[in-house]
Amino acid sequence: MSTLSNSEEFYEKLKDQLHQTNTWPAEYLYKFIIKTDLHKLAQLEAIFDNMGAVINTIESKKGKYTSVSVNLLMRNPDAVIEKYKEVAENVQGVISL
């Protein structure tokens, strides 16, 4: 099976879970891990710019990685998934949790 099929399957399952567990619009908490790099952090923050997002970052003990939490109000599960896809396409090496 291709990676695209796997990721689409993953997003369909996520969409179903989001429909079942939330009443929309709802606050959603994104969590990401990136290698500590100001450029990558800026790219990630730009994706959520002007949306009213609260963004918190925590550097790992040795400073190699940065944990990024983004909390914001999303209108529906499709909007949540679109942001995950946008992050994956624009921030190289990001890990979505």
PARO-118813 format. One record per residue (C-alpha): y, z, x; residue in three letters. Coordinates in steps of 0.2 Angstrom, whole numbers, padded with zeros to 4 digits. Example, Ala and Ser with C-alpha at 12.3 -4.5 7.8 and 13.67 -1.06 7.14 Angstrom:
-0022; 0039; 0062; ALA
-0005; 0036; 0068; SER
END
This chain:
0000; 0000; 0000; MET
0017; -0004; 0007; SER
0031; 0009; 0011; THR
0042; 0002; -0003; LEU
0028; 0004; -0016; SER
0026; 0022; -0010; ASN
0044; 0026; -0011; SER
0046; 0018; -0028; GLU
0031; 0028; -0034; GLU
0039; 0044; -0026; PHE
0056; 0041; -0035; TYR
0047; 0038; -0052; GLU
0038; 0054; -0050; LYS
0054; 0063; -0045; LEU
0063; 0055; -0060; LYS
0050; 0062; -0072; ASP
0051; 0079; -0065; GLN
0070; 0079; -0066; LEU
0069; 0074; -0084; HIS
0057; 0088; -0088; GLN
0066; 0102; -0078; THR
0084; 0099; -0082; ASN
0096; 0096; -0096; THR
0108; 0083; -0090; TRP
0122; 0082; -0084; PRO
0116; 0096; -0072; ALA
0120; 0103; -0055; GLU
0108; 0096; -0041; TYR
0105; 0103; -0024; LEU
0101; 0090; -0011; TYR
0094; 0096; 0006; LYS
0094; 0085; 0022; PHE
0090; 0088; 0040; ILE
0098; 0077; 0053; ILE
0099; 0077; 0072; LYS
0115; 0086; 0077; THR
0127; 0071; 0078; ASP
0145; 0072; 0071; LEU
0144; 0053; 0067; HIS
0128; 0055; 0057; LYS
0136; 0071; 0048; LEU
0152; 0061; 0044; ALA
0141; 0047; 0037; GLN
0131; 0059; 0026; LEU
0147; 0068; 0020; GLU
0156; 0051; 0016; ALA
0142; 0047; 0004; ILE
0146; 0062; -0007; PHE
0165; 0061; -0004; ASP
0177; 0062; -0019; ASN
0162; 0068; -0031; MET
0167; 0087; -0030; GLY
0152; 0091; -0019; ALA
0150; 0107; -0010; VAL
0143; 0104; 0007; ILE
0136; 0117; 0018; ASN
0129; 0114; 0036; THR
0119; 0125; 0047; ILE
0114; 0121; 0065; GLU
0097; 0125; 0071; SER
0095; 0139; 0084; LYS
0095; 0127; 0099; LYS
0108; 0116; 0091; GLY
0096; 0100; 0090; LYS
0096; 0098; 0071; TYR
0108; 0102; 0057; THR
0103; 0107; 0039; SER
0114; 0100; 0026; VAL
0115; 0106; 0008; SER
0125; 0096; -0005; VAL
0128; 0104; -0022; ASN
0136; 0094; -0035; LEU
0136; 0089; -0054; LEU
0125; 0074; -0057; MET
0125; 0064; -0074; ARG
0106; 0060; -0075; ASN
0090; 0058; -0064; PRO
0095; 0040; -0060; ASP
0111; 0045; -0052; ALA
0101; 0058; -0041; VAL
0089; 0045; -0035; ILE
0103; 0033; -0031; GLU
0111; 0045; -0020; LYS
0094; 0048; -0011; TYR
0092; 0030; -0008; LYS
0110; 0028; -0002; GLU
0108; 0042; 0010; VAL
0091; 0034; 0017; ALA
0100; 0017; 0019; GLU
0115; 0023; 0027; ASN
0110; 0038; 0038; VAL
0097; 0034; 0051; GLN
0084; 0047; 0055; GLY
0089; 0058; 0040; VAL
0075; 0069; 0032; ILE
0077; 0072; 0014; SER
0069; 0088; 0008; LEU
END
